[in-house]
Amino acid sequence: MAVDVSPREVEFRAALGGFPVTFSTTWGLFSPKGIDAGTELLIGHLGFQEGDTCLDLGCGYGAIGITIAKCMPTATVYMVDKDFVAVDYARKNVERNQLSNCHVLLSNGFSHLSDIQFDLIAANLPANVGKELLQIFLADAKQHLKPNGRLYVVTISGLREFIKRNFLNIFGNYQKVKQRHTHTVAMATRSPNN
């Protein structure tokens, strides 16, 4: 008896940041059939600027970083993930979307970014990694931001108060950028004084 097997690769198109983008993904990566609601909400509310050095932390197949690179050709965009399959697909998608301002690296958080400083860090933070790891990511993000650099995160709304507490504790500031029923986008800025 023949069994139909789903194709190993999934391809889809999306309009992100006003630009058409094409993605190739695979089963096992986060949201392989399309851009998830949290990522879409975050992309719609990022405050990136020309010439920024940006980081897509936990890039998956590259939706956030590729959108920043498409919208801001003068930006330098780093994309990192600890999953080598995600990094492979992010590299494919950078090439497929003909971007020359992206650097895709295999890295567990900030471990392979040495002393690069960013104007903007963006992340769709997973809810299932544990609060201790989320606190480490937030503290590490602060150390990798330039003075006045911005950290944007989207989380499920159930983590909203946790993110607010930790932003205030680590950065001394917190801004709720956008909230929907299921997701919240928050932003913190690294003070020039610390």
C-alpha positions as CSV (number, residue, x, y, z in Angstrom):
1,M,0.0,0.0,0.0
2,A,1.5,3.4,-1.0
3,V,1.7,6.1,1.5
4,D,1.6,9.7,0.5
5,V,4.5,11.5,2.1
6,S,4.4,15.3,2.5
7,P,7.2,17.1,0.7
8,R,10.2,17.8,2.9
9,E,10.3,21.4,1.9
10,V,7.7,24.1,2.0
11,E,7.7,27.2,0.0
12,F,5.5,30.3,0.5
13,R,5.4,34.0,-0.4
14,A,4.5,36.8,1.9
15,A,4.4,40.6,1.9
16,L,6.4,41.8,4.8
17,G,7.2,45.5,5.5
18,G,5.6,46.3,2.2
19,F,8.0,44.0,0.2
20,P,7.3,40.7,-1.4
21,V,9.5,37.9,0.0
22,T,9.7,34.2,-0.7
23,F,10.6,31.6,1.9
24,S,11.7,28.0,1.8
25,T,11.2,26.1,5.0
26,T,10.9,22.6,6.3
27,W,8.9,20.6,8.8
28,G,10.4,20.9,12.3
29,L,11.1,24.6,12.0
30,F,8.8,27.1,13.7
31,S,5.8,28.0,11.6
32,P,6.9,26.3,8.4
33,K,3.7,27.0,6.4
34,G,3.6,30.8,6.8
35,I,4.5,33.8,9.0
36,D,3.1,33.3,12.5
37,A,1.0,36.0,14.1
38,G,3.6,37.0,16.6
39,T,6.4,37.5,14.0
40,E,4.0,39.5,11.8
41,L,3.0,41.7,14.7
42,L,6.7,42.3,15.6
43,I,7.7,43.1,12.0
44,G,4.9,45.6,11.7
45,H,6.1,47.6,14.8
46,L,9.9,47.5,14.5
47,G,11.6,50.9,14.6
48,F,14.6,50.3,12.4
49,Q,16.6,53.0,10.7
50,E,18.9,53.4,7.7
51,G,22.4,52.3,8.5
52,D,21.4,50.3,11.7
53,T,23.4,47.2,12.7
54,C,20.6,44.7,13.5
55,L,20.3,41.3,14.9
56,D,17.5,38.7,14.4
57,L,18.0,36.6,17.5
58,G,16.7,33.0,17.0
59,C,16.1,33.7,13.4
60,G,14.5,30.4,12.3
61,Y,14.2,30.5,8.5
62,G,14.8,34.3,8.6
63,A,11.5,36.2,8.4
64,I,12.5,39.1,10.7
65,G,16.1,39.6,9.5
66,I,15.1,39.3,5.8
67,T,12.4,41.8,6.2
68,I,14.7,44.3,7.9
69,A,17.3,43.8,5.2
70,K,14.7,44.3,2.4
71,C,13.3,47.4,4.0
72,M,16.7,49.0,4.9
73,P,19.3,48.1,2.3
74,T,21.8,50.3,4.2
75,A,21.4,48.2,7.3
76,T,23.7,45.4,8.2
77,V,21.7,42.5,9.4
78,Y,23.0,39.5,11.5
79,M,20.7,36.5,11.9
80,V,21.5,33.8,14.4
81,D,20.0,30.5,15.5
82,K,21.2,27.5,17.5
83,D,19.5,25.1,15.1
84,F,21.7,24.3,12.1
85,V,18.7,23.4,10.0
86,A,17.2,26.9,10.7
87,V,20.6,28.5,9.8
88,D,20.7,26.5,6.6
89,Y,17.2,27.7,5.5
90,A,17.9,31.3,6.6
91,R,21.0,31.3,4.3
92,K,18.9,29.8,1.5
93,N,16.3,32.5,2.0
94,V,18.8,35.3,2.1
95,E,20.1,34.1,-1.3
96,R,16.6,33.4,-2.7
97,N,15.6,37.0,-1.8
98,Q,18.9,38.4,-3.3
99,L,20.1,40.2,-0.2
100,S,23.7,41.2,0.2
101,N,23.5,42.9,3.6
102,C,22.8,39.7,5.8
103,H,25.2,37.5,7.8
104,V,23.7,34.2,9.0
105,L,25.5,32.5,11.8
106,L,25.1,29.3,13.9
107,S,25.1,30.6,17.5
108,N,23.5,29.7,20.8
109,G,22.2,33.1,21.7
110,F,25.1,35.6,21.6
111,S,27.9,33.0,21.9
112,H,29.3,33.4,18.4
113,L,28.8,37.2,18.0
114,S,31.9,38.1,19.9
115,D,31.9,41.8,20.6
116,I,29.5,43.0,17.8
117,Q,27.3,45.9,19.1
118,F,23.8,46.4,17.7
119,D,21.5,49.4,17.2
120,L,18.5,47.0,17.1
121,I,17.9,43.4,18.3
122,A,14.6,41.7,17.5
123,A,13.3,38.4,18.7
124,N,10.2,36.3,18.7
125,L,10.8,34.8,22.2
126,P,9.6,31.2,22.6
127,A,7.4,30.7,25.6
128,N,8.7,27.1,26.3
129,V,12.4,27.8,27.0
130,G,12.0,28.7,30.6
131,K,12.1,32.0,32.4
132,E,15.8,31.6,33.4
133,L,16.9,31.3,29.8
134,L,14.7,34.3,28.8
135,Q,16.4,36.3,31.6
136,I,19.8,35.4,30.2
137,F,18.8,36.4,26.7
138,L,17.6,39.8,27.9
139,A,20.7,40.5,30.0
140,D,23.0,39.3,27.1
141,A,21.0,41.5,24.7
142,K,21.7,44.6,26.8
143,Q,25.5,43.9,26.7
144,H,25.3,43.7,22.9
145,L,23.4,46.9,22.4
146,K,25.1,50.2,21.6
147,P,24.1,53.1,23.8
148,N,20.5,54.0,22.8
149,G,20.2,50.6,21.1
150,R,16.7,49.1,21.1
151,L,15.6,45.6,22.0
152,Y,12.2,44.6,20.5
153,V,10.6,41.3,21.5
154,V,7.3,39.7,20.8
155,T,5.9,37.1,23.3
156,I,2.6,35.4,24.0
157,S,0.6,37.8,26.0
158,G,0.8,35.5,29.1
159,L,4.5,36.5,29.4
160,R,3.8,40.3,29.2
161,E,4.2,41.0,32.9
162,F,7.4,38.8,33.1
163,I,8.9,40.8,30.2
164,K,7.9,44.1,31.7
165,R,9.5,43.2,35.1
166,N,12.7,42.0,33.5
167,F,13.0,45.0,31.1
168,L,12.6,47.4,34.0
169,N,15.1,45.4,36.1
170,I,17.7,45.0,33.3
171,F,17.3,48.1,31.2
172,G,15.5,50.4,33.6
173,N,12.7,51.1,31.0
174,Y,9.9,49.3,29.2
175,Q,7.5,50.3,26.5
176,K,4.5,48.2,25.4
177,V,4.6,48.8,21.6
178,K,1.5,46.8,20.6
179,Q,-0.7,44.3,22.3
180,R,-3.2,41.9,20.8
181,H,-5.1,39.2,22.5
182,T,-2.5,36.6,21.8
183,H,0.8,38.5,21.5
184,T,2.5,41.6,22.9
185,V,5.4,43.5,21.3
186,A,7.6,45.3,23.9
187,M,10.7,47.5,23.6
188,A,13.6,48.5,25.9
189,T,16.4,50.9,25.2
190,R,20.0,50.7,26.5
191,S,20.7,53.9,28.4
192,P,23.9,55.7,27.4
193,N,24.9,55.7,31.0
194,N,25.0,51.9,31.5
